[in-house]
Amino acid sequence: MKALLHKALQQLGYDIHRFHSEAFPEAQLAFALRSRGFNLVLDVGANAGQFGLRLREHGYAGRIVSFEPLEAPRERLLAATARDGLWELAERAAIGDRDSEIDIHVSANSYSSSALEVLDVHLRTAPAARAVGTERVPLRRLDGIASAYLRPDSVTLLKIDTQGFEDRVLDGAAGILPRIAGIHLELSLVALYAGQKLFAEMLARLRDLGFEVWALWPAFVDAESGRLLQVDATLFRAT
């Protein structure tokens, strides 16, 4: 009976596996943060707070400071932070390599929004990534805007989800990077946004900064070809 049910579900496009919490990236990451004593997450590119909510769900109980420039997801993020005394929402600004202003291409699905233009290879795989408008927002360096949240005892994870703008975030974080103990970010194997840096170059830069890979997880796959387009990477200070 189980075999028949399993086959029937697969024919409908579903599959069932035994649940193991340790197999889920967010659960693994939350466990690593607890075991390594992390007590602050700088959540750059927070969107509506999905990353912070998943960390909370899997047991991370430390401080979170989220950075989100777009109005609509920021409103939803406010609702999440209002229920959590250890979760703060920073001033409205995109995070990058200078203090200025910038236009964000707002995607139909919101979370694919980027300061960079989305490329056709991305749209073929995820049509909802298409831009439906723009928002002009303040642009701030992280080492200026985040310094107020760092404490002498902070053990800090920098999470970056900025849709191809990750290298600019690192450029603008130079002043606080020595105080960062871990980085969690998206790395693209294929260019999805115009001008973005790809996996090999970004990984080499992070290693030069003193970080080593702790885990890599598939993040975005081309459903037609099966090609892996993006991974989520967690890196900790080399010991």
N, C-alpha and C positions, 0 to 999 in steps of 0.2 A: 504493500500500500504506500509506504514512504517513497519507494522508487518511482511509482506511478505519479504520485503527487509532485515529486521533484521534476520529473520529465515534463509534466503538464505546465508547471510554472516556467520552466526554461523555454518552452515553446511560446509562452506569452511574453518572454523577454525578461523574466525574473529568475533569481537564484536565491537559495537559502543556505547560510553557513552558520555554524555555531558561533555565538557571540563571545569574543575574547576582547575585553577592554584594552589590553595591552597592544592589540594589533591596530588600534586607531591612532593616527598621528597626534591628535590633540591630547589623547590620554598619555602617550609616550612623552610628549613634550611637557605636559603638566607634571608628570612624575619626575622628569629630569630637573625641572625648576625647583620642585620641593626638595629633592635629594641634594641639590647643589646649593641650596640656601638662597635662591633668587627671591627678592622681595619687591622688585619694581619692574614693570613692563612698560616700555615706551611704545605705544601702539600707533605707528605712523601709517596712515591710509586705513583708518578704522572702518570706513563706510558706516553701516548701521550698528556696528559693535559685534559682528559675528565672531571674530577671533576672541575677544574678551569673554563673551558668553560661553564659548566652548571651553576656554581655560577654566572658568568658574565651574562649569558642569563637571569637569574632570579633576577638581580638587585644588586648583591654585587659589590661594587665599590672600596673596599679597596685593600691593598697590598696582593699579593700572592707570596710566595717563594716555588718553586717546587724542589723536590729531586727525581732524576731518574737515576739509574746506567746503564741501558742497552742502547746500542748504537742506535738500530733502532728506538725505541719509543722516545728516547731523541732527535733524529733529527727532528721528527715531533713536539715534544714539543718546540723546538727552534723556529719553524715557528710561533707557537701560541704566545710565549712570545715576539717575535720581533714586533708584532703588538700592544702590550699592555705595556705602560710605567710604569704601577704599578705591573707588573708581572715579577719576576726574576727567573732565573734558576741557582740553586746552583751548585757548583763543582760536577763532576761526582763521585758518591759514593753511595753504599748501606748504609742504616742506621740500626745500631744494637747496641750491648752492649759493643763494644770495638773498638779500632782503629787497624785495621789489613787489611787482604784481605779475600775475600770469593768467592766461586763459586756459581753463580746463574744458576738454571735449567731453561733454556729458553723454554717456552711453545709454541706450534704451534699458539695459539691465542694471544701471547705476554702478555696479562694482567693477565694470571694465573701463570706467571713466579714467582719462589720463591727460596729462599735459602734452603728450605726444599723439601724433595722428595714428589711428589704427590702420593696419595694413590689410590688404585683401586676403592674405592667407588666414588671418584671424577671423575675418568676416565669413569666409567660406565654412569655417568650422563652427563659429558661434555668431550667427547673424544678429543676435541681440546685443552684440558689442558695438554695433553701429552708433555713430554720434547722432544725437537728436537735438543738440543745442550746445551752447557754451556758457560758462560762468566765469567772469573775471573775479579773481580772488587775491588776497594778499599772499605773498610768497615770503617765507622766513627760513633762515638757517636753523637747523636743529640745535646747534651748540649755543645759539642765543635764546631760543624760545624754551628749551628743555632744561636749562641750567637751574632754574628755580625749583624744579621737581627733584633734583638729585640731592641726597643727603649724605653725610659722611659714612653712614653704614649701608648705603644702597648697593645691592648686588643686582645689576641691571641687565635685562634683556632688551635689545633693540629689535623690534619687529617692523619690517618694511614691506608694504604691499601697495606699490605705487605705479603698477602697470608700465614698466619700462623706464621709470624715472629713478630707479634704485641707486644708480651711480651718482646722480646729483644729490640725493639724500646723504650718501656717504661723504661727498665733497663738503656739504654744509654741516656735517657732524664732526669735523676734524678736531675741534676743540674739546669734545667730550668723549671721543672714542677710547682714549686710554682708561676711562672709567666704565666702559662697557664690557661686561663679562661674557655676553653671548649675543648672537645675531640670528634672527629667523627671517627669511625672505624668500620671495619667488625668484627663480632663475630660469631664463628662457633658453631652450636649445635651438629655437628657430625665432627669427625676428618677427614679432607680432605687432610692434609699434615702431614708427620711423625713428631711427637714430638710437635705439636702445642697445646697451651692451649685452653680450650673450654669455652663456654659462661659463665657458673656459676663461674668458677675460675677467669676469666678476670673481670667479673662484680664486684665480691667481691673485687678484687684488686683496681679497679677504685673507688669504694665507700670508701675504706680505704684511698685513696689519696684525698678524699674530693669532689668527683664528684657525681652528682645524675642524673639519667636517665631523659632526656627531651623527647626523642622519639625513637621508634624502628620501622624499616621498613623491610619487607621481601626483601631479596637480592638474594637468590639462592635456587631454589626449584627443587627437583627431579621430573622431568616431568612424570615419569612412576608411582610413588607411591603417589605423591603429598606431600611428606614429606618436611618440611622446613629445609634446611641445614645451611643457613647463614642468619644473619640479619645485617643491617646497624644500628648502634647505635650512638645517639648524647647525650652527657652528658655535663652539665654545672656545675660550682662550686656551691656547696650547699650554700644557703644563710640563 
